[in-house]
């Protein structure tokens, strides 16, 4: 079992706080740090957040959300082993060619430590602010990701899709990792089909082993249907440290490979102590 923490870019008061947390995580033997993404948070919104009972996200409009790729680049410069993941960036509202360039560059400058987590998004008001259509964002996601993988191949890019037409260019540097790991987030709609068709990993928003077991069964069935080897997919889930080592075992028994702990959300005033606890009590025992 591997362990991560996050979101390391949300609600930070200073860059030093973010970087020192990452350094502490690395020294504690934690494998990875993860980010959340929101370019803007509307003062009011009608969109419903799909992963909370009240449909609201736990962030005020004034919450600092450091851009994930810039934040992880700063962390990459101050660490040497820590893996760096976006959990997740909102692909359909991004410029896919620029994001492909940025992702390859981050993997290059971090010497192969980047994991690109992407999702389709849910906040319609944010899409409007970005000037991107909210409708058919799933189809846009599929087209964008297929095209981005061609950018990372090193070959001349030729892509005729529903939303993108790219011809006759290359983009360097290439990612150090081949393939660059793409973790697809979410458990709604066609999320499992996207993971099965396009993902190197699945980033689950669920922290319940019981709920997660059902989702993994659905993902396995989807892989069987589309001809994908389920065992190729790395499974990442959230964990609140409930149950200690017994809790870790429950996740391991259903096939989870990585647990991310939202230390900054659950324990904002003593996140450093929780990171040390994770490194002292859990990581060495697994």
N, C-alpha and C positions, 0 to 999 in steps of 0.2 A: 504494500500500500504506500502510495506517495501522498504528501500533504502540501496544501497550498493555503495562503491567506489572502484576504481581500475584503472589499475593494480598496486597494491601497491608494487610489487617486481621489477618493470621495471624502469630502469634509475635512481635508487636511488644512491646517492653519498656515503651513509654510512648506517650502520644498525640503527643508531640513527634516521635518517630521516624516515626510514620505520616504526619504532616502535612508534615514536612520532606522525606520521600521524594516525596510528591505535588508539593510545590513544585519540587523538583529535576526531576521528570519534566516538569512544565509548562515550565520554563525550558529544558529540553533539546529541546523540540519534540515530545515524545511526546504522542500524541493522548488516551490514556485510562488510567485505573487501574481494576483489577478486584478483587473480593473473593471469598472462599469463605464458605460458611455451614455451621456446626455449632453448634446451641444447646448441646448437651452432647456429650462424648466418653466413652462407657462405659469403665470400667476394664477390662472384658473384653467381647467381643462375638462372636457366632457368624455374624453377617452377613458376606458376602464383598464387599469393595470390588471393583467390576468392572473397574477400570482399572489394576490392578497384578498382577504375576504371582503374588504370595503372598497376594493378597486382603486385604491390610492397608493402611490409610491411614497416611500419614507424619505422624502427630501423636499426641503423648502426651495423656492426659487433662488434664494441667496446662497445655497450650498455650493461650496467649491467643488467643481468637477474638472480636475486637470485633464486635458486631452490625453486619452490613453496612450497613444503612440509617443507623444512628447514625454509624458511621465515615465513610461517604460524605458525610453532612450536615456533619460537622466539616471534611472536606476541601473541600467546596463553599464553605464560609465563608472559606477561606484561599487559594482559587484563583479564576481568572476564565475560563479557556478549557478547562481539562482536562475531558474527558468522564468520566462516572462509571458504572461497570457492575458488576452483581452476576453472578458467574460460578461457580456459580449459587445462587440461593435455592431452598429446597425447598418448593415451592408446596403439595403436598397436606397437609403438617403445619401449615400456617399458617392463621390466620383470614383468609379471602379478602377480606372487607370491610375489615378493618383494614389488610391489606397493600395493597389498592387505594388506600385513603386515604393511607397512608404513601408509596407510590410517586408518587402525584399531588403530594403535598406536597413531596417531594424534588425532583421536576422543577420545581415552582414556585419553591422557594427557590434552586435552582441556575440558574434562568433558562433551563431547557430543555436541561440537559446529562446527564440521567439515561437509562440503558438498563437495563431490568429483565430480567435473565437468570434463568430458572427451569428447574427440572428436577423429576423425580418422586421422587428420593431412592432410597437403597439400604439405609440403616442402620435395620433394624427396631427395634433397641433405642432409638434416638432417637425414633422415632414413638411407642413405648410411653411413654417419659418425657413426651412432649408430649400424651398422651391422645388420639392420633389413630389410627384404624385403618390398618394397613399394607396390608391386602388391598384390592385394587381402587383403589390410589392413582393409577393411570393414568387411570381413568374419573373419579375425583375431580378430578384435574388439569384434564381437559378441561372439566368443568362449571364449575370455579372460574374458569378463564381467560375463558370465554365470558361469565360474569357480571361479572367485573371490567372487561371492555371496555365493558359497558353503564354501569358506574359512571363511567368516564372520558368518556362521550359527552356529558354535560351534560343528557341527557334524563331524564325520569322513569324510574326503573329498574323494569322488569317482567321477571322471570325465574322460570320454572318449570323446574327441572332435577331430575336424580336426587338431588342432594345439597343443593341450595339452592333456597329459595323466597323471592324478594325482590319486594316490591311497594310502589309508591307513595312513593318517596323519591328525593332527589337528594343528591349529596355534592360539595362544593366545598372547596378550589379544584380546578379541572380541571388536568391536565397542560398545560404550555406547548406541548409537541410534540403534534401530532395527525397520526397516531396516536403514542401513547407507544411507543417501540420495545421490543418483547418478543423476546428472544433465547432460544431453547429449547435446552437442553443435552442432551448424551448421544448415543450411537449404538447403544443396545441396544433390543430390543423394538420398540415403535411410535414410537420417537423421530423417525424421518424423516417418518412420517405426521403427527405433531403439528406438526413444523416446516412441512410443506407446507400444512397446514390452518390453522394459527393463528399462525405465527411471522413476525416481520419479519426475523429472523436466526437463524442456527444457530451455537451455541457448541460447537465440537468439542473433545473431550478428547484427540484424537490429535495427536501431533507429528511424524508420519511422512508426508511427501508421497505416498509410494506407497500407504500405507493410506488416506490421505485421498482420493486420487483415486478409489478404489473406492467410498468412502462418498458422494462427491459424485455419482458416476454413479447410485448407488442413490437419492439424494435427488432428482436430476433425473427419474428414472423415476417416482418417487412423485408428484412435482409434475405430471407429464404425466397420471398416472392420476386425480388428484383435480381436474384442471383449474386448477392454480395456475401462474403464470408463475415459473419458476425464477429468472429474472434479477432478480426483486424481492427475493430473499433475500440478506441480507448474511452473508458467511461469515467466521467468526472461528476461528482455529486457534492452538494453542500452538507456540512456537518456542524452542529452546534456544540460538539464535544459531549453531548448527552450520552451517558452510559460508559464513558471511558473506553478502555480496551475492549470490553464486551460490545460496546456500540460499534467500534471499528470492525470487529469480527462479523457483525451482522451485515455490514456493507460488503465486506470482502466475500462473504459466503454467497452473495447474490451476483458477484462479478464486477464490483466497482474497483477501479484501478487507482483513483485519486479522490481525496476528500479535501474540499476547500472550506476553511473555517472563517466566517465573517466576523473576525475579532473586532474590527473597528465599529461595526454596527451594534454588536452585542455588548461590548465592554469598552466604550470610547474612552473612559477615564483610566483604565488599566490594561490597555491593549498590549503594552510591552510585557506585562506580567503573564498574560495569556499566551503570548508567543513563546516566552521562556518555558512556561508549563508544557506547551505542546512539544517543544524541543527536548525538555528534560524527562517527561513522563511517558509520552506517547511514541514519538519517533524512534527512540532506541529499542522500544519493546516490540515493535512490529517487524 
